[in-house]
Structures are given as structure tokens and as C-alpha cells.
Amino acid sequence: MGYRIAIVGATGNVGHEMLNILAERQFPVDEIAALASRKSIGTEVSFGDKTLKCTDLDTFDFTGWDMALFAVGSEATKKYAPIAAKAGCVVIDNSSLYRYDSEIPLIVPEVNPEAVHDYKNKMIIANPNCSTAQMVVALKPLHDRAKIKRVVVSTYQSVSGGGKAAIDALWDETKSIYNPTDNTAQDVFTKQIAFNVIPHIDKFMEDGTTKEEWKMVVETKKIVDKNIKVTATCVRVPVFVGHSEAVNIEFEDFLDEDEARDILREAPGIMVIDKREDGGYVTPIECVGDYATFISRIRQDSTVENGLNLWCVSDNLRKGAALNAVQIAELLGRECLKKG
Ligand SMILES: NC(=O)c1ccc[n+]([C@@H]2O[C@H](COP(=O)([O-])OP(=O)(O)OC[C@H]3O[C@@H](n4cnc5c(N)ncnc54)[C@H](OP(=O)(O)O)[C@@H]3O)[C@@H](O)[C@H]2O)c1
């Protein structure tokens, strides 16, 4: 016997990837429902070699469904996730709405799988921010060996992190630069994104950081260790898919770069590509469609006592969202619901 699963936001970027990944990984599905807004009723989405027709989230009855994988943004999640949870369907949510609720587990399965049992508190599990997910997969095995004190991270985040509208904005702006008669009436980004970079993701906080930067700090503490200090600068770049991060890590104990490379090679979810030669590192375009978080440019930082630098790249729609959500569903099934 398998699971009855609802994909909420099935027409979106993350919803589309969740359907692909469930099929790729042969998740034990008895029945699957594709849900979106009323305007998408009847829209066809693919699930492996099957085609599903979207139905309306607003009128869907979650009774008897095991899990609902939500990717609809915080506003719709606030309205519909409690309805699903109340009906006895475990919600795995991609939005930021529940991530900072102390009763709701925030999970990256390679890092804190034990937190899955707390799903019972509210029948909801939160999926982290895309930039946090890939970074903590790399931090955890290093932290286990040499205890991380402080992380300084700069991100280079692709436009797909901002949803379908942001992808269209980059495409339209790029075309309009070659053909100025094209219409580019977009207000997705605060400045031109084509051939540019924007040091601003999500809203500004009172202290001058952005919400995206704040999320990386708070989520890393919740998932890995509350004592790790994190400071982040999050930047949107004109890349369609794949987030990159330059990460500087300061440890309590000395960690040699060769040992760090060996530790990361053995760690779950990580692929080390680190040759000190032309092209001996990974760029975002090479990680699209992949499951791994890629680590390159591992090197000692001699300006602090116990420091390392590394470059971390992953498909933000996969490890940063859909893959992590499906891994949580697998974990929940294996450890708690035990069907299939
Ligand atoms: N993209 C990433 O890298 C990433 C990473 C981590 C987390 N997330 C989070 O995942 C969520 C989805 O992101 P996305 O990139 O997939 O967005 P998206 O491509 O814009 O898709 C949004 C989806 O939500 C549905 N939706 C929106 N409002 C709805 C409502 N009121 N009722 C029913 N369905 C509704 C849309 O359905 P219609 O097509 O019918 O409008 C669509 O299926 C967001 O919370 C985002 O913050 C994204």
C-alpha cells in the first residue's frame, strides 16, 4: 500500500519539480492530486508518463490524504495548510510561513532527520529557504568534525527563486535589450536584472539586512546549531536556475583543507568537484536537474585562526525546494507513517 499525496501549487516551478522528483524516485504513490488556483482548473501537468489535470485547491477535501506538499507562497499556505492539517493530512510546506515556529520542525534530511517526529505537534513540517538548504548540507559534516563558530556567506541567487514571474522578467528584459521594441512592463525586480546583479532579495529589515539574509541566519541556527553565528549578503543574479554561494567558515578547531575535502566527499547529498585548474569547479548551469549540492574551491583561509573558504552550488528548485520536500516525505513515510 502506498500514499495518497496532494501536490499543492502543481502549476508552479516547485510544484512541477516535486511531481518530476516523486516520479523519478518512484515514491510509493497510490493516488496523486494536482492542485492549483481556480484559474488552473483542467490545466495538465506531467507525473512520470501520466498526465494529471489540476483541480481547485479551494474546494479540495484533504480527508483521507496522507501528505500534502505545498508550494503556493505564504498567503495561500496560511489559508489552506491548517485545513489540510486539521483533516489529518501532513503538510510539507515550501513557504517561509511556518519555518520559525518552535513547534514546527524545519528539516534538511541529511542534517536533522530526527526532527521529523515533531510533525505530530501541528501536522506540519517546514522546508527551508533555498539558500539555507544547500549551505547546511555542506556545513553539517564540517561542524561535526571541527565545530563551526562563524559563517560569512555571499549568495548569487538565480531568478527562479522568485517564481514564474521572475523567470519571465529575466527572459523579457534580456530580449528587449536586443530588440528594444519588445514590451518589458515588469515590476518583479527593483532594478534591471538582465546583465546586472541586485543586492536585495525579499524586504528590508530594520537593521538594514534583508529578510532573505535574516532567513539564512535563523534557519541555519534552527537546523544545525543555535550557537553558529552567520552573516549573509544575498544577491540576485541573471541566472535562470541554480544558486551559488561563496562561504567563509571559522572553526573552533583546526581543519585542514584536504581533510575537509575528504569529509565532504563522504557526506550525504554532496558532490566535490575541486580541481585547481581551468574549469575544475562547478557553475550553476551544470547543476540544473541534479540532486547533489556541489562543492568546489575548498581552501584554507589564513586570515583567521581556523578558517576555510568554499564554493557551493545547487539547483534551487531541487535541493532548495522540491527535492528536499520529497526527501522529507520519504523520511516521514519511512520513520512515522510506515506505509508502502
Ligand atoms: N523557487 C524556489 O527556488 C523556491 C525555493 C524554496 C521555496 N520556494 C517557495 O515555494 C513556493 C512556490 O514557489 P514557486 O517558485 O513554485 O512559485 P510559482 O512558480 O510562482 O508557482 C506558484 C504556484 O502556487 C499556486 N498558487 C498561488 N496562489 C494560489 C492560491 N491562492 N490558491 C491556489 N494555488 C495558488 C499557483 O497556481 P496558479 O498557476 O493556478 O496560479 C502555482 O501553482 C513559494 O512559497 C516559494 O517561496 C521556492
The ligand as an SDF file (V2000), in Angstrom:
LIG
                    3D

 48 52  0  0  0  0  0  0  0  0999 V2000
   11.6700   28.6800   -6.3620 N   0  0  0  0  0  0  0  0  0  0  0  0
   12.4820   28.3730   -5.3580 C   0  0  0  0  0  0  0  0  0  0  0  0
   13.7160   28.2490   -5.5060 O   0  0  0  0  0  0  0  0  0  0  0  0
   11.9150   28.1460   -4.0120 C   0  0  0  0  0  0  0  0  0  0  0  0
   12.7360   27.6410   -3.0420 C   0  0  0  0  0  0  0  0  0  0  0  0
   12.2400   27.4270   -1.7710 C   0  0  0  0  0  0  0  0  0  0  0  0
   10.9280   27.7480   -1.5220 C   0  0  0  0  0  0  0  0  0  0  0  0
   10.1240   28.2540   -2.5000 N   0  0  0  0  0  0  0  0  0  0  0  0
    8.7370   28.5650   -2.1610 C   0  0  0  0  0  0  0  0  0  0  0  0
    7.8510   27.6800   -2.8370 O   0  0  0  0  0  0  0  0  0  0  0  0
    6.6190   28.3300   -3.0880 C   0  0  0  0  0  0  0  0  0  0  0  0
    6.2710   28.2500   -4.5720 C   0  0  0  0  0  0  0  0  0  0  0  0
    7.3060   28.8420   -5.3380 O   0  0  0  0  0  0  0  0  0  0  0  0
    7.3400   28.7010   -6.9370 P   0  0  0  0  0  0  0  0  0  0  0  0
    8.6760   29.2120   -7.3250 O   0  0  0  0  0  0  0  0  0  0  0  0
    6.9130   27.3490   -7.3780 O   0  0  0  0  0  0  0  0  0  0  0  0
    6.1740   29.7650   -7.3540 O   0  0  0  0  0  0  0  0  0  0  0  0
    5.4010   29.8710   -8.7310 P   0  0  0  0  0  0  0  0  0  0  0  0
    6.1750   29.2410   -9.8380 O   0  0  0  0  0  0  0  0  0  0  0  0
    5.0100   31.2840   -8.8690 O   0  0  0  0  0  0  0  0  0  0  0  0
    4.0740   28.9580   -8.5210 O   0  0  0  0  0  0  0  0  0  0  0  0
    3.0850   29.2990   -7.5840 C   0  0  0  0  0  0  0  0  0  0  0  0
    2.0520   28.1660   -7.5010 C   0  0  0  0  0  0  0  0  0  0  0  0
    1.1460   28.4690   -6.4440 O   0  0  0  0  0  0  0  0  0  0  0  0
   -0.1950   28.4120   -6.9410 C   0  0  0  0  0  0  0  0  0  0  0  0
   -0.9990   29.3750   -6.1880 N   0  0  0  0  0  0  0  0  0  0  0  0
   -0.6760   30.6230   -5.8260 C   0  0  0  0  0  0  0  0  0  0  0  0
   -1.6790   31.1910   -5.1100 N   0  0  0  0  0  0  0  0  0  0  0  0
   -2.6470   30.2410   -5.0120 C   0  0  0  0  0  0  0  0  0  0  0  0
   -3.9270   30.2040   -4.3950 C   0  0  0  0  0  0  0  0  0  0  0  0
   -4.4280   31.2470   -3.7310 N   0  0  0  0  0  0  0  0  0  0  0  0
   -4.6510   29.0700   -4.4910 N   0  0  0  0  0  0  0  0  0  0  0  0
   -4.1650   28.0050   -5.1510 C   0  0  0  0  0  0  0  0  0  0  0  0
   -2.9530   27.9740   -5.7620 N   0  0  0  0  0  0  0  0  0  0  0  0
   -2.2090   29.0890   -5.6860 C   0  0  0  0  0  0  0  0  0  0  0  0
   -0.0730   28.7620   -8.4090 C   0  0  0  0  0  0  0  0  0  0  0  0
   -1.2060   28.2820   -9.0790 O   0  0  0  0  0  0  0  0  0  0  0  0
   -1.7510   29.0250  -10.4280 P   0  0  0  0  0  0  0  0  0  0  0  0
   -0.8070   28.6660  -11.5280 O   0  0  0  0  0  0  0  0  0  0  0  0
   -3.1080   28.4370  -10.5850 O   0  0  0  0  0  0  0  0  0  0  0  0
   -1.7400   30.4940  -10.1030 O   0  0  0  0  0  0  0  0  0  0  0  0
    1.2050   28.0000   -8.7500 C   0  0  0  0  0  0  0  0  0  0  0  0
    0.9060   26.6220   -8.9200 O   0  0  0  0  0  0  0  0  0  0  0  0
    6.8080   29.7630   -2.5420 C   0  0  0  0  0  0  0  0  0  0  0  0
    6.3450   29.7830   -1.2070 O   0  0  0  0  0  0  0  0  0  0  0  0
    8.2950   29.9510   -2.5640 C   0  0  0  0  0  0  0  0  0  0  0  0
    8.7240   30.9170   -1.6310 O   0  0  0  0  0  0  0  0  0  0  0  0
   10.5830   28.4410   -3.7450 C   0  0  0  0  0  0  0  0  0  0  0  0
  1  2  1  0
  2  3  2  0
  2  4  1  0
  4  5  1  0
  4 48  2  0
  5  6  2  0
  6  7  1  0
  7  8  2  0
  8  9  1  0
  8 48  1  0
  9 10  1  0
  9 46  1  0
 10 11  1  0
 11 12  1  0
 11 44  1  0
 12 13  1  0
 13 14  1  0
 14 15  2  0
 14 16  1  0
 14 17  1  0
 17 18  1  0
 18 19  2  0
 18 20  1  0
 18 21  1  0
 21 22  1  0
 22 23  1  0
 23 24  1  0
 23 42  1  0
 24 25  1  0
 25 26  1  0
 25 36  1  0
 26 27  1  0
 26 35  1  0
 27 28  2  0
 28 29  1  0
 29 30  1  0
 29 35  2  0
 30 31  1  0
 30 32  2  0
 32 33  1  0
 33 34  2  0
 34 35  1  0
 36 37  1  0
 36 42  1  0
 37 38  1  0
 38 39  2  0
 38 40  1  0
 38 41  1  0
 42 43  1  0
 44 45  1  0
 44 46  1  0
 46 47  1  0
M  CHG  2   8   1  16  -1
M  END
$$$$
